[in-house]
Structure formats: C-alpha cells, structure tokens
Amino acid sequence: MTQEPTPTVETVRRLVRSLLKEGGDCTGGPDVRPVTEDRRHTWWVGDRHVLRLAPDREASVRRRRELRLRDLVRPHVPVAVPTSVAHGDWAPGLAYTLDTRVPGGTADEHDVSAVGEADLAGLLGGLRAVPARQAEALGVPRTAPRSLEALRRMAVHAAERLATADEFDAVRLHQLTPPGATQLAAQSGTAVLTHHGLTGAHVVVSADGRVRGVLDWTRAALGDPAEDIAGLAVAVGSPAAVRAATLAGYGARPCLRGLWLARCDTVVRLTDHLDGRVGGALALLRTQLRRAWEPILLERVTDLKGHEPEP
C-alpha cells in the first residue's frame, strides 16, 4: 500500500504563495500554522483563510463534493457556510480547498445565547428545506437510521465501566428502557439533509452568543434528522439543542431520539478513550458527556404512539 504524503510547513507555504500570488522568496508570504498540532491537514493561513488538505483519496472525494454542496445549502440557512477561494490538488489525487475564515470562536469557547438558539433552529429548518434530490445528485449518500436499542445496550455496558472509574452514575441510563428505545426508533419518510458532523469545533459562535457559521460539510448525508439534534446536544448542551429543534418544528419524538443518541454516544466514547481504543482529549470528552446529560424539561419517553410522523 502506498503511503500518502504528509504536508509540511514548506509544502503549505509554497501552495499558499502560488494561490495568493505572494511575491518574494519561500520564507515570505502569509503566516501558516496547523490549527492544532495533531491536525496537520488543516492550516490557518494568516487571519483570513483556512487551508484544508485531504489526507487520502476517499477524503478527496468528500472534499470535492463539499464544494458543490455548500453552494446548495447556503441559500437555505441563516448562518455562514465557508466559501472557497481556491481548490485543486495539493499532491497527485489529493484535494485541497482554501476557504475564507468564518469570524468567531467555537461552541467549545462560547455559550450559545437565546438568539443563538434561534440561529440553530434556522440551521435545522434550512437543512430540512434543501431538496433531497438535488443533494443526492451531488453524490451525498443516504444513511440508514441507527438502532437506538443497540446503542443503548452498548452504553449500559460502557456505563458500568465508567462507574468503576468514578466517571459516571450508571443508574442514569436506566431512564431509557428497552421499550422506550424501541418507541424512539426513527420514523419512515423523515430523511433530510443532515450535516452529520456537528461538534463544538464546527459551530462558530461569537462572543455575544450568536451562531455565525457551521464548518466542515464533508460528512453530510441524507438521513435521520435526530443525528444533527444529537450533534448539537454534544456541541451546545441538551437544553439548547432541544429548544432549537423544537423551534425548528421538530416534535417530541426526534428531540428525545436525538437526546438519547447523544447521551449513549458520549458514554461509549468516554469509555473507549479510557480503555485506549480511541484518542482525543479526555477533558473534551468529559465536557461532551456533561453537555449531553444536562437535564431538559421533557426527560421521560412519553406515549408517542398517537403522534403524527415528522414532516
């Protein structure tokens, strides 16, 4: 198997200079630096651009699709979607995009205000309004809904491991019973365009709590809208996520489904980290667990059998 190349400061600076047509020698041009030390394929370029390099050919396909998808999504949502000022290949068969930087911090740095929750509601409602056929024509894949009952069983075992490590009270998972998980199965005919990768790092928030943009659309899929509600629960907290989803027109079933997807996911992820199966920052995983388990007004799985399917 051929090993994919690893970008270096020199590689990035040379590419940026050619794109921005900077003069001078190879030591000049805008400052370039990796966003984080463990993410050598995403680079800040000065204070106005971000360069994203696909690490492999599969990621290159997603990156090229993202360029067209962002143009499709942009008219439907009230928050900024990054704009590409240049794109191409940074190595044979490996794509790059040079995007304008969306000003603001992240949801990991700033709390979302009530007005920011309305921004998130506009995001969820806008994604639901994107024509599915147009997204599919761009190559956006369809994904089947996950089994909440299967995830619940995994989380129950994981919670026991966290309890022994004094990280989590496993009794809290008893709120979601097997019948309740079955009741919260995804409804047929509810697939919409989903970002499918909402995290605190991908939600741009200003100091006043407004949501200014959403980054990284490479994982977008046509599927279960509860996945984006779950992503927001982890990114901004369960109460804000459920309020935003409700404001967007989603009923109790997808809100509760998203809530419990997030809660089970965060328990499993923290356990996998403690057992050495996945990497990541332990502090962030603990924060995500806390956000997902923040109490909301509608905690119990009520009788949803008489509810109409979500639009």
N, C-alpha and C positions, 0 to 999 in steps of 0.2 A: 504494500500500500504506500502510495506517495504521500509524504508528509507535507501538509500545507505550509506556506511561508509564514513567518511571524513578522509583523510590522515593527520597524524600529523608528526612532526619532528622525533619523536621516531619511528613511523611506517616506514618512509622513510629511516632513518639511519639504522634500522635493516635489511631492504630489501637490501640496497646497500652493507652493510657489507657482507651479505651472497653471493651476486653476485660477488663482487670484492675480496672476501675471505680475508678481512682485519682481523687482529688479535686484541687482546686487549678487553677492556670492551666496553659497549654500548655508552660511551662518546667519543670513538676514531673514527678512520676512516676518510674518506674524508669529507670536509665541504659540507653540504647540505642546500639549501635555495630555497624558491619558486622564480620562475622567476619574478613574481610580486605578491603583497600582495593579489590581487583579483583572482589570478590563482593558487589555492592550489593543482592543479593536474599536474602541470609542475614544475620540480625542477632542478636547477643546481646541479651537483654532481662534486665537485672540479672544475677544469678549463678544463676538457677534455670530460665530459659526460653530458647528459641531460636525466632525468628520466621523462617519460610521463605516467601518470596513467589515465586509462579510468574511468570516473565518474559513468557510468552506463553500462548496458548490450548492448544497442544499440551502444554506443561508442566503446565498446569492439569488436564488430563485425567489425567495421570500422578499428580499430587499427590492428587487426589480418590480415585483407585484405591488409592493407597498407604495411605490411612486404613483402608480395609477389609482390605487385605492384611496390614497389621501385626497386626490383631486375629486373623487366621487363623494367622499364623506364630507369634505369641507363645507359645502353649501347647506348641509343639514344640521350642523352642530353649532352651538353658540360659543365654543371655546376654540382657541387656536390649534391648528394642526400644522406641524412643521412643513415648511416649503423648501424644496431642493433648489439650490442654485447651480449645482453641477452633479453629474453622475456618470459612471463608467466602470472600468475595471482597474483595480489597483495592482493586480497580478493576473496572470492568464486565467480567465474563467472566474475570477473573484471580484464581486461588485463592490462599489463604494457609493455613498451619497454624501455630498456636502450640503448641510441644511442650515437654514437660519436658526439661530438660537432663540427659543421662546423665553422672554424675560420672566424672572421669578424664581422662587425656591421650589422645594418639593413638599409633598404632603407629609414627608418624614420630618420636615423642618418647621412647617407652619400648620396651625389648626385651620380647618375649613369653617368659615362663618355661615350664618343662615343664608346670606346671599350666595355664598359659595355652594351651598347645598342646592339652591335653585339652578346654578350653573351645571351641577352634576345631573340634575333632573333633565335639563335641556340636552345634555350629552346622551343620556339613556333614551330619551324620547326621539332624538335625532337619529340615533343608530337604528331604532325600530322603523323609522321612516325611509331609510335607504332601501331602494328597490333590490330585492334579493337576486333577481335575475341579472341585474347589472353587475352586482358583486360577484356572482358566480361566473359571469362571462370573463371577468378579470382573472379567474383562477382561484378565487377564495374558496377554500374547501368547506364541505359540510361536516360537522362533527356530531356524533350521537350523544345524547344526554348521559351523564354519568349516573350510576346506580347509587343513590344516597344510602340505601341499606347496606350495600357492600362497603361503602366508605365508612359508615357508622361502625361496622364490625371491626374494621381496621383501627379506627380511632379508639374504640373501647380497649383493645389490647395495648395500643400506644399509651393511653392514659394511665394504665396500670404501671407502665414503665416510668412515666413522669411522676406518678405518685411516690414511687420508691425513691426517686431522686429529689423529692420535695419541691417539684416544679409545678404541680397541678393537682387539684382535688378531683379525682376520677369520678366521684359521685355526680359531678355537674353534668356529665354526659348521659346520665340516666334520664334527663329531661326529654331526650329524643329516644322514644321507644321504637321497636321494630314496626308496629302498626303505624306509628307516626311517620317514620321514614318512608314507608310504602305510600302513605297518604300524600306525601310531598314529592312523589315521582313527577317528572316533567310531563306536562300535558302535550298531547299531539297537536301539531299545527301551530306551535308557538315559536318556531325557529326564526331568529332575526340575526342581523349582522351584529356580532359582538367583537369588542376589542380583544378579549380573551387573554389579556396580559396586564390588567390594571394592578399596579403596585404603587406604593408611596413614591417611588422614584420616577414613575411615569406620569404622575399627576402633578402639574405645575401649579403652584399656589403662591399668590402674592402675600406680602406682609399683612394686608388687611383682610385676608381670608378668602378672597375671590379665587376661583379656579380659572386660570388663564390659558391652560393648554393641556393636551394629552399627547404623550410621546410614544414612539415605538409601536407601529401598527403591523409589525411583521407576523404576529401570531393571530391576526384577525380570522374569524371563522363565522360561518352561518350555523347557528346552533342555539343552545339554551341561554336565554337572557339572564337566568339566575347566576350564571358564571360571572357576569360583569357586576351583579349585585354583590356576589361573594368577594370579588376583587376589591370593590370599594369598601366593604366591611373591614378588610385587612388593611387597606390604604388609609382610610379616614375614620374608622370606627363603625361599629354596627348601627348605633342610633342614627348617625348622619347618613349612612348608606340606605337604611330602610326609609328614612324620611324622604331622601332624594328619589328613591324608586317609587314610593307612593305618590309623590308629586308628579312623577313622570307617567302615572296612570297604571302602575302595576298593583295588583291586588295582594291579598294576604298570602296566597299560595307561593308565588315566585319570590316574594320577600322572605318568607320563612325558609324556603328552599335555599335561597342564596345565603341566608344567615347560617344555616346548619352546614352547608358546603364549606363555608369559611371556617367555622369552628372545628369541624373534623379535620380539614386540611392543615390548620395551624398546629393541632395536637400531633398529627402524624409527622409533619415536617420537623418540629422541635425534637421529637423522639428520634427521627432518622439522624439528625445532627448529633445528638448526644451519643448515639451508637456508632458514629463515624461513617454513616452511609452517604451523607451529603455534606457539602461545605456550607459556607455562608457565615455571616456574623451572628454569634449567639445572642447578643443584645438586641439585634433587629428581630430575630425570630421570637424572642420573648415579648417584644413590643407588639408584634403582629398577633401573637396569641392573646395578649391583653385586649387589643382593639376588637378582635373578633368576638371576645366573650363579654364585652360591655353589655349590660342589660338594656333591653328595649321594652316598650310598653306591651307588645304582643309577644310574650315568651312561649306560650303554650301552643301546641299544634291543636287547633280547634277543629270542629266539624266542617270540613271544606267540601263535602260531597255535593252540596247543592250549589256551589259556586260555578258560574259560567267560566269556560276556558278564557285565558287571557287573549287579548287581541294580538 
